Amino acid sequence: MPRFFPTILYFLILYPLFGFITITYVGQPAFYLYTPLLLSVFIVFLITIKKFTIPKYIRYQILYLLLVFISIYVVNGKGFKINNDLAQLVWIANAVMLFIIIENTRFSESFIETSKVLMLLVVMAAALVSVVQYYNPVFFLNFEKYSGAGNIALEGFERRIVSIFSWGDLMNTQYMAIGFAIFYGILIKENERRRIISVAMPIMVGLVMLLSGYRVGMLTFLITTISLYYKKLSVKPALIIATTLIFINVSLSFLNFDKNYFIESRLKSETAFTRIDAFKAFAYAFPKKPYFGTGGEREKALFEGFGGVARMHNVHLNIAYYFGIFAFLAHSIFLLYLFMRTYTTGKFAGYWPPFVGLICYLAASFTTPRAEFFEPGLVMMMVFNKYHMDRYQTGITNAIKTLT
Protein backbone atom coordinates (compact mmCIF):
# COMPACT_ATOMS: atom_id res chain seq x y z
CA MET A 1 0.00 0.00 0.00
CA PRO A 2 1.43 3.46 -0.93
CA ARG A 3 2.89 5.31 2.01
CA PHE A 4 0.47 7.66 3.79
CA PHE A 5 -2.44 6.40 1.63
CA PRO A 6 -4.21 4.81 4.63
CA THR A 7 -4.06 8.16 6.42
CA ILE A 8 -5.57 9.90 3.39
CA LEU A 9 -8.47 7.43 3.39
CA TYR A 10 -8.97 7.70 7.17
CA PHE A 11 -9.23 11.49 6.76
CA LEU A 12 -11.85 10.94 4.06
CA ILE A 13 -13.94 8.63 6.25
CA LEU A 14 -13.80 11.25 9.01
CA TYR A 15 -14.34 14.10 6.53
CA PRO A 16 -16.93 15.96 8.66
CA LEU A 17 -14.56 15.94 11.67
CA PHE A 18 -11.64 16.87 9.41
CA GLY A 19 -13.74 19.75 8.04
CA PHE A 20 -14.70 20.88 11.54
CA ILE A 21 -11.01 21.09 12.48
CA THR A 22 -9.86 22.87 9.31
CA ILE A 23 -12.70 25.40 9.24
CA THR A 24 -12.58 26.11 12.97
CA TYR A 25 -8.82 26.35 13.40
CA VAL A 26 -7.47 27.10 9.91
CA GLY A 27 -10.39 29.01 8.43
CA GLN A 28 -10.57 26.87 5.29
CA PRO A 29 -12.71 23.87 4.28
CA ALA A 30 -11.20 20.40 4.33
CA PHE A 31 -11.24 20.33 0.53
CA TYR A 32 -8.50 23.01 0.38
CA LEU A 33 -6.14 21.03 2.59
CA TYR A 34 -7.09 17.51 1.49
CA THR A 35 -6.33 18.16 -2.20
CA PRO A 36 -2.61 19.01 -1.81
CA LEU A 37 -2.18 16.06 0.59
CA LEU A 38 -3.77 13.71 -1.93
CA LEU A 39 -1.71 15.18 -4.78
CA SER A 40 1.48 14.60 -2.80
CA VAL A 41 0.56 10.96 -2.14
CA PHE A 42 -0.34 10.49 -5.81
CA ILE A 43 3.01 11.90 -6.99
CA VAL A 44 4.87 9.58 -4.60
CA PHE A 45 2.74 6.71 -5.93
CA LEU A 46 3.70 7.50 -9.54
CA ILE A 47 7.39 7.78 -8.65
CA THR A 48 7.64 4.60 -6.57
CA ILE A 49 5.41 2.16 -8.45
CA LYS A 50 7.01 0.40 -11.40
CA LYS A 51 3.85 -0.55 -13.23
CA PHE A 52 0.21 0.28 -12.70
CA THR A 53 -3.08 -0.30 -14.49
CA ILE A 54 -5.87 2.11 -15.32
CA PRO A 55 -9.21 0.25 -15.61
CA LYS A 56 -11.65 1.30 -18.31
CA TYR A 57 -13.98 3.12 -15.92
CA ILE A 58 -11.12 5.42 -14.85
CA ARG A 59 -10.13 6.07 -18.47
CA TYR A 60 -13.60 7.38 -19.23
CA GLN A 61 -13.53 9.41 -16.01
CA ILE A 62 -10.29 11.02 -17.25
CA LEU A 63 -11.96 11.69 -20.61
CA TYR A 64 -14.88 13.27 -18.77
CA LEU A 65 -12.41 15.48 -16.84
CA LEU A 66 -10.78 16.63 -20.10
CA LEU A 67 -14.13 17.41 -21.73
CA VAL A 68 -15.24 19.48 -18.72
CA PHE A 69 -11.94 21.39 -18.94
CA ILE A 70 -12.47 22.00 -22.68
CA SER A 71 -16.04 23.17 -22.08
CA ILE A 72 -15.09 25.66 -19.39
CA TYR A 73 -11.77 27.08 -20.54
CA VAL A 74 -11.49 26.40 -24.28
CA VAL A 75 -14.94 26.52 -25.88
CA ASN A 76 -16.55 29.02 -23.50
CA GLY A 77 -13.29 30.89 -22.89
CA LYS A 78 -13.72 31.46 -19.16
CA GLY A 79 -10.73 32.87 -17.34
CA PHE A 80 -8.67 30.63 -15.08
CA LYS A 81 -9.57 31.61 -11.52
CA ILE A 82 -9.91 29.98 -8.11
CA ASN A 83 -13.68 29.60 -8.21
CA ASN A 84 -16.43 27.00 -8.61
CA ASP A 85 -15.26 26.15 -12.15
CA LEU A 86 -11.83 25.14 -10.88
CA ALA A 87 -13.40 23.33 -7.91
CA GLN A 88 -15.51 21.27 -10.33
CA LEU A 89 -12.36 20.10 -12.11
CA VAL A 90 -10.48 19.42 -8.88
CA TRP A 91 -13.35 17.32 -7.49
CA ILE A 92 -13.19 15.11 -10.59
CA ALA A 93 -9.37 15.00 -10.57
CA ASN A 94 -9.32 14.00 -6.88
CA ALA A 95 -11.63 11.06 -7.62
CA VAL A 96 -9.40 10.02 -10.53
CA MET A 97 -6.27 10.04 -8.36
CA LEU A 98 -7.96 8.11 -5.57
CA PHE A 99 -9.37 5.47 -7.91
CA ILE A 100 -6.03 4.93 -9.68
CA ILE A 101 -4.28 4.33 -6.36
CA ILE A 102 -7.12 2.12 -5.09
CA GLU A 103 -7.08 -0.10 -8.19
CA ASN A 104 -3.32 -0.63 -7.80
CA THR A 105 -3.32 -1.36 -4.07
CA ARG A 106 -3.79 -4.54 -2.06
CA PHE A 107 -5.49 -3.50 1.15
CA SER A 108 -4.56 -5.23 4.39
CA GLU A 109 -7.11 -6.75 6.72
CA SER A 110 -5.99 -4.42 9.52
CA PHE A 111 -6.70 -1.38 7.33
CA ILE A 112 -10.18 -2.72 6.47
CA GLU A 113 -10.95 -3.42 10.14
CA THR A 114 -9.86 0.09 11.16
CA SER A 115 -11.96 1.59 8.37
CA LYS A 116 -15.04 -0.31 9.56
CA VAL A 117 -14.57 1.00 13.10
CA LEU A 118 -14.24 4.58 11.85
CA MET A 119 -17.33 4.27 9.64
CA LEU A 120 -19.29 2.90 12.58
CA LEU A 121 -18.19 5.87 14.69
CA VAL A 122 -19.36 8.23 11.93
CA VAL A 123 -22.81 6.56 11.90
CA MET A 124 -23.09 6.76 15.69
CA ALA A 125 -21.96 10.41 15.74
CA ALA A 126 -24.42 11.31 12.97
CA ALA A 127 -27.34 9.73 14.85
CA LEU A 128 -26.43 11.47 18.11
CA VAL A 129 -25.95 14.89 16.49
CA SER A 130 -29.22 14.57 14.54
CA VAL A 131 -31.19 14.01 17.74
CA VAL A 132 -29.48 16.93 19.49
CA GLN A 133 -30.07 19.20 16.46
CA TYR A 134 -33.76 18.38 16.60
CA TYR A 135 -33.88 20.30 19.89
CA ASN A 136 -31.01 22.70 19.20
CA PRO A 137 -30.86 23.38 15.42
CA VAL A 138 -27.51 25.20 15.52
CA PHE A 139 -25.62 22.50 17.44
CA PHE A 140 -22.51 21.44 15.49
CA LEU A 141 -23.83 23.32 12.45
CA ASN A 142 -21.33 25.05 10.20
CA PHE A 143 -22.40 28.51 9.04
CA GLU A 144 -18.98 29.40 7.67
CA LYS A 145 -18.17 29.68 3.96
CA TYR A 146 -18.25 26.64 1.67
CA SER A 147 -20.69 24.85 3.95
CA GLY A 148 -24.01 25.46 2.22
CA ALA A 149 -25.57 25.66 5.68
CA GLY A 150 -26.23 29.37 5.35
CA ASN A 151 -29.21 28.51 3.15
CA ILE A 152 -30.64 25.89 5.51
CA ALA A 153 -33.85 26.91 7.24
CA LEU A 154 -33.96 26.20 10.95
CA GLU A 155 -37.74 25.99 11.24
CA GLY A 156 -40.82 25.21 9.17
CA PHE A 157 -41.20 22.64 6.40
CA GLU A 158 -37.92 23.72 4.74
CA ARG A 159 -36.00 22.88 7.89
CA ARG A 160 -33.07 20.52 7.38
CA ILE A 161 -31.34 18.60 10.16
CA VAL A 162 -28.03 18.00 8.42
CA SER A 163 -26.35 16.28 11.39
CA ILE A 164 -22.54 16.27 11.02
CA PHE A 165 -22.62 16.78 7.24
CA SER A 166 -22.51 20.57 7.06
CA TRP A 167 -18.74 20.46 7.60
CA GLY A 168 -18.06 19.71 3.95
CA ASP A 169 -17.94 21.24 0.50
CA LEU A 170 -21.41 22.52 -0.42
CA MET A 171 -22.69 18.97 -0.80
CA ASN A 172 -24.66 18.28 2.38
CA THR A 173 -27.29 16.31 0.47
CA GLN A 174 -24.79 14.08 -1.29
CA TYR A 175 -22.81 13.25 1.85
CA MET A 176 -26.00 12.17 3.56
CA ALA A 177 -28.04 10.61 0.75
CA ILE A 178 -25.22 8.79 -1.05
CA GLY A 179 -22.08 8.51 1.07
CA PHE A 180 -23.81 7.85 4.37
CA ALA A 181 -26.08 5.27 2.74
CA ILE A 182 -23.01 3.51 1.32
CA PHE A 183 -21.33 3.45 4.75
CA TYR A 184 -24.56 1.89 6.00
CA GLY A 185 -24.53 -0.76 3.28
CA ILE A 186 -20.90 -1.69 3.90
CA LEU A 187 -21.46 -1.94 7.65
CA ILE A 188 -24.56 -4.11 7.17
CA LYS A 189 -22.57 -6.68 5.24
CA GLU A 190 -19.43 -6.51 7.36
CA ASN A 191 -21.35 -6.90 10.63
CA GLU A 192 -24.10 -9.31 9.58
CA ARG A 193 -23.09 -11.76 12.33
CA ARG A 194 -23.06 -9.13 15.08
CA ARG A 195 -26.61 -9.00 16.38
CA ILE A 196 -26.43 -5.71 18.32
CA ILE A 197 -24.93 -3.78 15.41
CA SER A 198 -27.36 -5.45 12.97
CA VAL A 199 -30.31 -4.18 14.97
CA ALA A 200 -28.89 -0.75 15.86
CA MET A 201 -27.66 0.16 12.38
CA PRO A 202 -31.02 0.65 10.58
CA ILE A 203 -32.40 2.50 13.61
CA MET A 204 -29.53 5.00 13.71
CA VAL A 205 -29.35 5.54 9.95
CA GLY A 206 -33.14 5.62 9.60
CA LEU A 207 -33.42 8.38 12.20
CA VAL A 208 -30.71 10.47 10.51
CA MET A 209 -32.38 10.18 7.11
CA LEU A 210 -35.90 10.82 8.38
CA LEU A 211 -35.01 13.79 10.57
CA SER A 212 -32.99 15.34 7.73
CA GLY A 213 -36.11 15.87 5.63
CA TYR A 214 -34.17 14.87 2.50
CA ARG A 215 -36.43 12.73 0.34
CA VAL A 216 -33.49 11.28 -1.57
CA GLY A 217 -31.84 10.24 1.71
CA MET A 218 -34.93 8.30 2.72
CA LEU A 219 -34.98 6.69 -0.73
CA THR A 220 -31.36 5.48 -0.57
CA PHE A 221 -31.91 4.24 2.98
CA LEU A 222 -34.82 2.09 1.77
CA ILE A 223 -32.88 0.85 -1.27
CA THR A 224 -29.92 -0.20 0.87
CA THR A 225 -32.05 -1.77 3.59
CA ILE A 226 -34.23 -3.79 1.22
CA SER A 227 -31.34 -4.84 -1.03
CA LEU A 228 -28.86 -5.91 1.63
CA TYR A 229 -30.70 -6.42 4.90
CA TYR A 230 -33.93 -8.13 4.00
CA LYS A 231 -33.18 -9.78 0.66
CA LYS A 232 -34.07 -13.16 2.18
CA LEU A 233 -37.02 -12.77 4.50
CA SER A 234 -36.85 -15.23 7.36
CA VAL A 235 -37.56 -15.12 11.08
CA LYS A 236 -34.45 -13.13 12.00
CA PRO A 237 -34.86 -10.37 9.35
CA ALA A 238 -38.57 -10.17 10.13
CA LEU A 239 -37.77 -9.58 13.80
CA ILE A 240 -35.21 -6.93 12.86
CA ILE A 241 -37.77 -5.20 10.61
CA ALA A 242 -40.32 -5.15 13.43
CA THR A 243 -37.72 -3.97 15.97
CA THR A 244 -36.52 -1.22 13.63
CA LEU A 245 -40.02 0.10 12.99
CA ILE A 246 -40.91 0.00 16.69
CA PHE A 247 -37.73 1.80 17.77
CA ILE A 248 -38.04 4.48 15.08
CA ASN A 249 -41.70 5.03 15.96
CA VAL A 250 -40.90 5.24 19.70
CA SER A 251 -37.99 7.59 19.01
CA LEU A 252 -40.15 9.88 16.85
CA SER A 253 -42.84 9.92 19.54
CA PHE A 254 -40.23 10.77 22.16
CA LEU A 255 -39.03 13.65 19.94
CA ASN A 256 -42.66 14.84 19.44
CA PHE A 257 -42.11 14.49 15.70
CA ASP A 258 -45.18 15.61 13.71
CA LYS A 259 -45.46 12.83 11.12
CA ASN A 260 -48.59 14.21 9.45
CA TYR A 261 -46.98 17.61 9.00
CA PHE A 262 -43.87 15.94 7.61
CA ILE A 263 -45.88 13.97 5.02
CA GLU A 264 -47.75 17.06 3.86
CA SER A 265 -44.75 19.42 3.79
CA ARG A 266 -42.06 17.11 2.40
CA LEU A 267 -43.46 14.03 0.69
CA LYS A 268 -46.35 15.93 -0.92
CA SER A 269 -44.45 19.19 -1.39
CA GLU A 270 -44.67 20.86 -4.78
CA THR A 271 -40.87 21.09 -4.82
CA ALA A 272 -40.85 17.38 -5.67
CA PHE A 273 -42.33 18.26 -9.06
CA THR A 274 -39.42 20.57 -9.98
CA ARG A 275 -37.54 17.35 -10.86
CA ILE A 276 -40.06 16.79 -13.68
CA ASP A 277 -39.88 20.42 -14.77
CA ALA A 278 -36.11 19.98 -15.19
CA PHE A 279 -36.67 17.71 -18.22
CA LYS A 280 -38.89 20.34 -19.86
CA ALA A 281 -36.37 23.12 -19.23
CA PHE A 282 -33.51 20.93 -20.48
CA ALA A 283 -35.36 20.11 -23.71
CA TYR A 284 -35.80 23.85 -24.28
CA ALA A 285 -32.29 25.02 -23.37
CA PHE A 286 -29.97 22.16 -24.40
CA PRO A 287 -30.22 22.66 -28.21
CA LYS A 288 -28.71 26.16 -27.82
CA LYS A 289 -25.24 24.72 -26.99
CA PRO A 290 -25.43 20.93 -27.41
CA TYR A 291 -21.80 19.90 -27.98
CA PHE A 292 -19.74 21.53 -25.23
CA GLY A 293 -22.42 23.17 -23.12
CA THR A 294 -22.35 26.51 -21.38
CA GLY A 295 -19.17 25.93 -19.40
CA GLY A 296 -21.05 25.70 -16.12
CA GLU A 297 -23.20 28.81 -16.52
CA ARG A 298 -26.98 29.03 -16.22
CA GLU A 299 -27.97 31.03 -19.27
CA LYS A 300 -31.17 32.82 -20.21
CA ALA A 301 -32.63 29.88 -22.12
CA LEU A 302 -32.64 27.71 -19.00
CA PHE A 303 -34.66 30.28 -17.04
CA GLU A 304 -37.05 30.60 -19.97
CA GLY A 305 -37.46 26.82 -20.06
CA PHE A 306 -38.37 26.74 -16.38
CA GLY A 307 -40.55 29.80 -16.68
CA GLY A 308 -38.85 31.29 -13.62
CA VAL A 309 -36.29 30.00 -11.12
CA ALA A 310 -33.95 27.43 -12.69
CA ARG A 311 -33.52 24.43 -10.37
CA MET A 312 -32.29 21.54 -12.48
CA HIS A 313 -31.96 18.84 -9.82
CA ASN A 314 -30.65 16.14 -12.14
CA VAL A 315 -26.96 15.23 -12.41
CA HIS A 316 -27.17 13.84 -15.94
CA LEU A 317 -29.13 16.75 -17.36
CA ASN A 318 -26.76 19.16 -15.64
CA ILE A 319 -23.70 17.50 -17.21
CA ALA A 320 -25.25 17.56 -20.68
CA TYR A 321 -26.43 21.18 -20.34
CA TYR A 322 -23.35 22.63 -18.66
CA PHE A 323 -20.60 20.62 -20.38
CA GLY A 324 -22.20 19.16 -23.51
CA ILE A 325 -23.25 15.85 -25.02
CA PHE A 326 -19.69 14.50 -25.25
CA ALA A 327 -19.09 14.97 -21.51
CA PHE A 328 -22.47 13.39 -20.83
CA LEU A 329 -21.56 10.32 -22.91
CA ALA A 330 -18.12 9.99 -21.25
CA HIS A 331 -19.70 10.18 -17.79
CA SER A 332 -22.41 7.68 -18.74
CA ILE A 333 -19.86 5.15 -20.06
CA PHE A 334 -17.79 5.70 -16.91
CA LEU A 335 -20.85 4.74 -14.84
CA LEU A 336 -21.57 1.74 -17.07
CA TYR A 337 -18.08 0.28 -16.58
CA LEU A 338 -18.27 1.02 -12.87
CA PHE A 339 -21.55 -0.88 -12.63
CA MET A 340 -19.99 -3.79 -14.51
CA ARG A 341 -17.00 -3.83 -12.16
CA THR A 342 -19.05 -3.83 -8.97
CA TYR A 343 -21.52 -6.35 -10.39
CA THR A 344 -18.62 -8.71 -11.11
CA THR A 345 -17.53 -8.45 -7.47
CA GLY A 346 -21.06 -9.16 -6.30
CA LYS A 347 -21.53 -12.12 -8.62
CA PHE A 348 -18.20 -13.87 -8.03
CA ALA A 349 -17.11 -12.69 -4.58
CA GLY A 350 -20.64 -12.49 -3.16
CA TYR A 351 -20.03 -8.91 -2.04
CA TRP A 352 -22.89 -6.64 -3.15
CA PRO A 353 -22.62 -3.36 -1.14
CA PRO A 354 -20.62 -1.52 -3.86
CA PHE A 355 -23.18 -2.43 -6.53
CA VAL A 356 -26.05 -1.37 -4.26
CA GLY A 357 -24.10 1.82 -3.48
CA LEU A 358 -24.02 2.63 -7.19
CA ILE A 359 -27.76 2.02 -7.40
CA CYS A 360 -28.15 4.58 -4.59
CA TYR A 361 -25.93 6.97 -6.54
CA LEU A 362 -28.03 6.49 -9.67
CA ALA A 363 -31.29 6.99 -7.78
CA ALA A 364 -29.98 10.13 -6.11
CA SER A 365 -28.52 11.50 -9.33
CA PHE A 366 -32.01 12.03 -10.76
CA THR A 367 -33.06 14.26 -7.88
CA THR A 368 -29.96 16.25 -6.93
CA PRO A 369 -28.00 18.85 -8.94
CA ARG A 370 -24.58 17.32 -8.37
CA ALA A 371 -23.10 14.05 -7.18
CA GLU A 372 -19.31 14.02 -7.24
CA PHE A 373 -17.27 10.84 -6.86
CA PHE A 374 -14.80 12.63 -4.61
CA GLU A 375 -16.91 11.71 -1.62
CA PRO A 376 -16.25 9.44 1.40
CA GLY A 377 -18.86 6.77 0.69
CA LEU A 378 -18.19 6.39 -3.03
CA VAL A 379 -14.43 6.21 -2.50
CA MET A 380 -14.65 3.64 0.31
CA MET A 381 -17.12 1.71 -1.81
CA MET A 382 -14.33 1.11 -4.33
CA VAL A 383 -11.83 0.33 -1.57
CA PHE A 384 -14.03 -2.47 -0.25
CA ASN A 385 -14.83 -3.59 -3.79
CA LYS A 386 -11.11 -3.97 -4.52
CA TYR A 387 -10.40 -5.69 -1.20
CA HIS A 388 -13.10 -8.33 -1.62
CA MET A 389 -12.30 -8.99 -5.27
CA ASP A 390 -8.63 -9.47 -4.35
CA ARG A 391 -9.65 -11.91 -1.61
CA TYR A 392 -11.77 -13.87 -4.07
CA GLN A 393 -8.97 -14.05 -6.65
CA THR A 394 -6.46 -15.09 -3.98
CA GLY A 395 -8.82 -17.85 -2.86
CA ILE A 396 -9.14 -19.13 -6.43
CA THR A 397 -5.37 -19.06 -6.89
CA ASN A 398 -4.78 -20.95 -3.65
CA ALA A 399 -7.41 -23.53 -4.58
CA ILE A 400 -5.71 -24.14 -7.93
CA LYS A 401 -2.33 -24.52 -6.23
CA THR A 402 -3.83 -27.03 -3.81
CA LEU A 403 -5.28 -29.09 -6.66
CA THR A 404 -2.03 -29.08 -8.61
Disulfide bonds with the S-S distance in Angstrom:
none
